[in-house]
Amino acid sequence: MAALLAPGRVPCDGTAGVIWLAVGVMSSPSHDRQRVAVRSTWGRSHIAAVLPCFLVGKLVKRTPRAPWDKRHAREAAEPDGGPKGELSPNPAAHALALEHAQFGDVLVLDGSAEIHQGGTSGLKTLTWWRHVRDRLPNAQWVGKCDDDTLVNVPRLMMRLPPVDRAEPRSLFGTIKWGCYSDKRLKWESSWRDWRCGRTQFARSRAPGEPANLSATYEGPYELALGWFFAMPRRMALLLADCAYANRFHERALHATREPFLRKEDDPLNGFWLYKCLREKGMPPVQPLPSMREPEAHNMACISSRGLYRRPSNASIAVHFLKTVSAMRYVAATLRAKRQPAIAVPPSRRCCSRMVWPSERAQHPLEACERLLSAEEMEAERAIDAAAERNRLGRCRRADRREQSLEGLYWLAVLKGKAYTLAEDTVVNTDTIPTGYLVVKAQWLRLEQRECEGKLRSYTLLEAETLIIVNHMVRLAGLRFSPGPGGPADRQLRSAREKLYYIGLQTHYSLEACCSEDQSY
C-alpha cells in the first residue's frame, strides 16, 4: 500500500494518486447528518486506500407518481396538473458548495439530478462513472453504496482480490438476477434461465400505458444490489463511454412524459452493463463470489440470522443506518469484534438506543459504556444535549417576528397510533427521514384569539399531515369548551360545519408550558 494516497484533504475533485477503491456514496441534499456519519466512521478509517465521495444531484427533477400508483390520479388533479418532469436547479446548491469547501467530498456533478419524491436517484450513477473516467485515472476498484451503509473496510480488503488478478469483467456485491424494460423503465426479479416478462407486474397494464409491455423486458442479466458494489475501473470506463447508457441517461433526465425514471438504480446499472457489454461484442459480467447474507445485511438489534441481523466479524456492508449514532454503534461493534481479548457482549439496550431514534430516550447512555470509547461517549452526550436544547427550544417564547397567528403552540387532532417511517417521506416541502416516529394528524386552525365567552375558536382542517412525535406534546386530557350555545366535549366534524373552542384559561396554561423558564 506504499504507493497509495497519503492522508490529507479528500481528493474527490480529482487526483492522479493511486486509489485502491473509489466509492460514490449516493446521498440526498438534506442528508448532511448521514454524510457526517460516514466521515466519522468508515469514510476516514482507511483514507490512504479508500476514497468515498458523496453524490448529490445538481438538478431536481419533478417526477410524477407512477401510473400504477394509487395516488397518481389525485396528483394529476392538482391545480397545475401535477409534476411533468420539470428540471430546476438544486435549491441546496450553496449549502452543498460550503460543505464541499470544508470537506472536499461532496460532488454535485453536471448532468446529475435528484428525483423530488425522494429515494436513490438513478440519474446520478452515470455521472459518477464519467467522473471516475475523467478525474480519477488511477482508481483500481470503483464502487457505489448508499449513505446509510457502513462498509467494513478491513473485511472488504480481505475479500476483494488485487485488481490485476481479477477477471476483466468482475462485479463484486450481493449478486441477483433481473430483467429490465427500456420502454417502462422498470425491472423484475429473475433467474439465469427464466423467461423475462413473466411476473404479474410485468404483465399488468396501468391506465395510459401501451399494451404488451411484458414483451419489452430484456435479460436475464446479473446485477449487484446498491447497498454496496464494486468493479474494476475498466468496467466504469465501459459505462462512461457506452453510447446506449449515455442515450438512456439523457432521455430519462429530460423526459416530460412517461416513462419516467424513478428509483431502482442498482438493477438499472446492471442493465447498462448487460447492454454495454453486448454493444462491444463482449460476454456478460463475471461476478465474484456474491456477498452472503452474513456479509451484507440490514441492521437489527436482536437477530443473528436473516436479512435483518446484528453486525458480526463476517459483515462487509451493514445497511439501514439512519443516524450518526447508528453508524457509530456498528463501527464500535466491529472494532470490538476485531479485539477478541476485550470481550464486549452484545447489549440490546445499547443497540436500541443508538440505532433507532424512537427508542433513544428509553435507554440510558450508560448502557453503551463498555462498547464506546471515551471520545464516542462524549460525542453521544453532545447529541443528547443538543436534542434537549431543541426540545426546550420548541417550548420557549418565540421572537415576535416568528410568531404566527397561532402564537407559541399549534393544536392538532391525532388520527391514529404513532409508527416508524419505512422510507424518506416528503410532507409539504420537508423530507422526514426514514426511522422517525410519526403520527397522522389534522391541524386545528385558530380563527379568533378571543370571542364571546372568553373563548378561542378553531376550525379543523380537512387535510391530513404527518407530525414527528418528538416535535409534539400529547394533551390527553384536553376537552373542548362549550361554545356560545353548544354543548361541551363535542365530537369533531368537518371544518366547514363547526367551530371548536378552548377557554382562555386553558390557553394560558398551554402558554405557561412554553414559557422561557419551563419545559413541557
N, C-alpha and C positions, 0 to 999 in steps of 0.2 A: 504493500500500500504506500510505499515511499513516494511514488510518483503522483499520488492523488493530491487534490486541493488541500492547501493549508488552511487551518481555521481562520476565520475573519469575516468580513462582510459577506452576506449571502449573495452569490453572483447570478441571480436568476435572469437579469437583463442580458447576460451573455458572458461566456468565458471560454478561453482556449484550453483551460486546465482539464486534466483527466478527471472524469466523474464516474465512479463505479455505477451509480444509479441516480438518474434524474426522475423525480416523481411530480407529475402535475396533480395537484390536490384540488378537486372540484369544490368550490366554495361560493356562497352567495354574498351579495353586498352587505347584508346585515349580520353575517356570521363572524364578526370580529372576535367574539369570545372563543369560537371554535379554532380560529387561527392562533389565538394565544395558547390554547390547549395543546395544539400541535407543536408550536415553538417551544413550549416549556417541557415537553416530553421527548418523543422520538424524533421530532424535526431537527433538533440540535444535538442529539445524542452521539451522532457519528458524522459530524459536519465535514470531515475530510473525505468521506466516502459517499454520503447520501445527500442529494440536493432536493429538498421539497420546495415547490413553487406553487403558490395559490392561484387558481384560475378563476377570474371573475369577469363576467361579460361586459363588454364596452357599451353594448346597446341593451335595451329591454324590448322584447317582442310581446305585444299584447295579443296573445293567442286565445281563441275561444275554446270553450269546453268541447269535448269530442261529440260527434253526432250521436253516439250510443250512451252518453252521459245523460241521466235523467234531468240534470239541471240545465241542459243545453237550450231547451225551449224557453225557459224563464229568462236566461241570459240574453237570448235573441230578442226578447220582448222589451228589453231596456230602451229608454228613450233614444239612445244613439244607435240602437240596433246591435249592441254588444261588440266585443272585440272583433277586429277584422284583420289581424296580423300586423297592425301598425308597429313601426320601429321608432324608438326615441332614444336619445342619449341616456345613459345610466345617471340618475339623479345623485347617486352617491360618488360620482367621479372625483370630486375634490377631496372627500374624506379618504377614499382609496389611495389617491396620489400622496396624501400626507402619510398614510400608513406605509406605503411603499418607500417613501423617502426615509422613514425611520428604520424599517427592517429589510428593505431590498428584496422582498419575496412575494409581492402581490403583482401579478401580471394581468393587465387589462388589455388584451390583445386585439388588434384590428380584425374586424370580421367576426368577433365573438359576441354572443348575446345571451342574456338571461331570459327565461320564459316567465312571464309575470305571475303565473299561478303557482310558482314555487317548484321544488324538486330539482333534480340534477338535469342540467341542460345539455343535450347533445350538440348544441350549437357552439360549444367551446372546445370540443375534442380535437377537431381537425386543426384548429388554430394552434393548439399545443404541439402537435406533430410538426407543423410548419416552423414553429419557434425552435424546436429541437434541431431541425434541419439547418436553420439559418444562424442560430446563436450558440448552440452547444455542440460544436463539431466533435468533441472528444468524450461525449457521454457514451458509456459502454452499454448499459442497460437503460431502457426508458420505460416508465410506468405511469400509472394513473390510479388514484384512490379517492375516497370521499373524505371530507374534513371531519367526519365523526368516526374515522378509523384510526386505531393505533397500530403501527407497524412495529413488530418486534424485530428490530434490525439485526441483532446478533443471530437470531434463529434464521432470518432470511438469508444472511450471508453464508450460513451453512447449507442452505437449500439450493440457492442459485449457483450453477456451475460457472467457471470462468467463461467469458463470452466467446473466446476463441475456440472453446471446446464444445460449445452449444451447437445444436442443429441450426442451419441457416434460417429456418422459418419457425424458430422456437416461440412458444407462448406459455407463460407461467401464470397460474392463478387457479381459481376454482372453475374448472372446465365443465361446460354444459353444451348441449346441442340445441340448435334452434333453426327456424325458417323465418324469412322476412319478406314482407310485401313492400316493394318500391312504390306501389300505387296507393297504399293505405298508410304507410309509414308505421306499421305495427309488426310485432313478431309473435311467434308461437313457440312454445317449448316443443322439442322434438328429440329424435334419436337417430343414430347413424343410418338406419335403413328404413325409417318411417317415411311415409308419403307426406309431402307438405300440403298445407291447407286442410288438414284432417280435423282440427278442433272445432268445437261448436262455435266459438267466437269467429274463427276464420270463415266459417260457412254462413255467418249471420249477415244481415244487411240492415244498416241503420237508415233512417229517413234521409234522403238526399244522396245516398251512396249508390254507385253503379252496381250492376248485378255481377255475380260470378267473381267476386274479389278473391275467393279461396284459390282460384287458378293462378293468382299472381304471386303467391308465396314461393320463394326460391330457397333452395338448400337441399337437404340439411347441411349445416356447417357447424364447426366448433367455435365456441366463444368463451371468454373469461368474464366472470361476474365483476362488477365495477367496484366492489369494496376494496380490492387491490388486484392489479395485474401488472406484469412486466414483460418486455420483449426486447430483443437486441435492437440497437439503433437503426440497423438497416431496414427493419420492419417499419419503424416510424417514418423513415425516408420513403419507403414504398407508398405509405398512405399519403404523406405530404405531397408527393409528385403524381398521385393517381388521378387521372382525368375523371373517372367515374365519381370518386369521393369528393372531388372539388365541385363537380357539377351538382351533385346531391346537396352539398352544403349550401351553395349559392341559391339553389331552388328553394330549399327549406327556409333559409334566412329571409328571403324576400317574398315568401308565399303570402298571398292575400285571400286565398280561398282553400278549401280542403283539397288534398290532405295537408294538415299542419303537423310538423314535428313537435312532439310533446316531451315525454321523458324517455326512459329506456335507452340510455346512451351506451350501455355495455353490449346489448345484442346488436346495436347499430354498428359499433366498432368492429364486432366480429363479422358482420355482414360486409363491411367495407374490405376487411382482409380477404374474405371469400371472393368478392368481385374483383379486387385489385390484383390478387394473385392470378386469377383467371385472365385478367386483362393482359398480364405479362406472359401468359402461357406457362405459368408455374404451378406446381402441385399445391394442395392445401397446406394449412398451418401444421406444424409439428409440435403439439403440446408436450411440455414436460409433464412428469407425473403430477396430477392435479392435487391442489391442497385439499386434504381430507377434512372431515368435519371437526376433528380436534384442532386443526391448524388454522382454520378460518371460520369464524362464527360470530353471531351477535352476542351481546353481553347479558348475563343474568347473574344473580347472586346465590341461587340455590343449587341448580342442577350442575352436574359434571358431565352430562351427556346431552346429545341433541344439538339443534341449531342454536338455542339459547343456553349458554353454559358459562361457568366461571373460567377465567384465564388460567392457563397451565403452562408447563415447560414447553409443550408442543405448539402453543399458539404462535402463529405468524402474523395474522391480521385479526384484530378484535374490533368489531363494528358496533354501531349504535351507542356511541359515547357522546352525549349531547352537551356536556359541560366541561369546564376546566377541571373540576373536581373528579369527574368520572374518568377522564383521561389520566389524571394524576394517580388515581387509585389503581388502575390497571398497570401503569408504569411501575408503581411501587410494588405491586404484587409480583410482577415478572422479575423485578430486581431481587426481591426476597427469595424467589424460587431459584435464582442463579447462585444463591449463597446458602447451600444446604446446612451449613454449620449454624446458621441463625434460623431456628425453627419458628415460623410465624403461622400458626393455624389460621385457616380462613375464618373471618368474622362476618357473619351475615349482617350484623348491626352496622359495622363499618362500611360494608359494601352498599347496603341500602342507603345510608346517609350520603355517601359520596357519589353514587351513580344515579339515583332517582330524585329529582328536585322535590317531588311531592312528599318524600319521606325524610328530607334533610333535618327538619325541626324535631322529628320524633326520636332521634338518636344522638347522644352527646358526642362531641368530638373525641372525648377520651377513649371511645370505642376503637379509635384508629391509632392510639399511641404506639402500639408495638409494630405497626406496619410503616407509618410515615416517619420521615426524618424530622429533625427539629425545624429545619427550614420549611418543610412542607406543612408541618403543623401550624407554623406561624402564618403561612400563606392562607391556610384554611380559616384561621381566626380572622384574618383580614377580610375574607369573603363574608363571614358571619357578621362582622362589624358593619360592613357596607350594606348588607341586607337589612340589618337592624336600623341603620340610619335611613334607608329608603322607606322602611315600614313606618318609622316615626314621621318621616317627611310627608308621607301621604296624609298624615293627620295634623300637620302643622298648618298654621294660618298662611294662606297663600298671599302673594303680592297682589295688590288691588288690580293690577293690570292683567293678572292671570285668573281672576275670579270671574266666572260666567254668572248668568242669572241664577244658576243653581246654588252658588255660594261655595262653602267649604266641602260639601259632600254631594253625592248623587245617589238616588234611590233606584233600585231595580227589583223586579219580581223574578225569583228563580223559577225555572221551568222544568227542573229535574235534578237528578243527582250529579255530582261532580264526576269527571272522568279524565283520563290522561290522553292527550293528543297522540295519535299514532304517526302523524306526519306534520310538517310545517303547514300552517293554515293561515290564509290571508283573511283578515277581518277589517273591513273598510280598506284603509291604506296601510295597515300594520300587519306584520307577519308574526304569529305566535309560534315559537319553535316547538318541535317535537319534544314530548316528555313533560310538557307543562300541564298542570292540573287546571281544568277549566269547567265552567258550568254554563248552560244555556240560560238566557235571561231576556226580559223585556224592560226597557228603561221607562221610568216614570218621569215625565217632563213637567217641570214647575210652570204653572200658569199664572198664579198670583202669589206674591210674597205674603200678603195679609188681606184676607177678605172678611166678610161678615162673620161674626162669632170668633174673631181672632184665630182664624184657620189659614193654613197654606193649602192651596189647591193644586192638584196634579192631573194630567191625563196619562193614560197607559198607551205607549207607542206600540203599534201592531208588529213591527219588525222584530224578529229575534236576533240576538247577538251572542257572542261568546265573551265571558269575562274571566280573566285569570284569577283563580281563587285567592292567591296571595295578595291581590290588589283590592280585596273587599273585606268587609266585616258583615257577618250574617246577623241580622236583627230578628231573632226567632220570636221575640215577644211583641213585636211592633203591631199595633192594631190601628186601623183607620178610625178617625173620629167621625161622629155623626155630622153630616153637613147641614146646611140650612134646610131643615125639613126632611132629612133622610136618616135611616137607622144606622147605628154603629156596626162595625165588623162586617160590612157589606162584602159581597163577592165581587172580584174583579171582572169587568166586562169590557167590551170594545171601547177604545179611546174615543170613538165618535159618539158614544152613548152617555158616558159618565165622567164626572169629576170626582176625584178622591182627595180626602182631606187628612192632614195631621194637625194637631193642635200646636200652638206656638210653644207651649211648654215642652212638648216632645222635640220640637225643632231646637230649642235652646239646649236640651240635654244632648242631642246629637252634636251640636256645635261644641259643647264642652268637652266631648270626647276627642275633638280635633283641635284643642287649644294648643298654645305654644309650649306648654309645660306638662302636657299629659299625653300618654299613649292611649291606645284603644281601651 
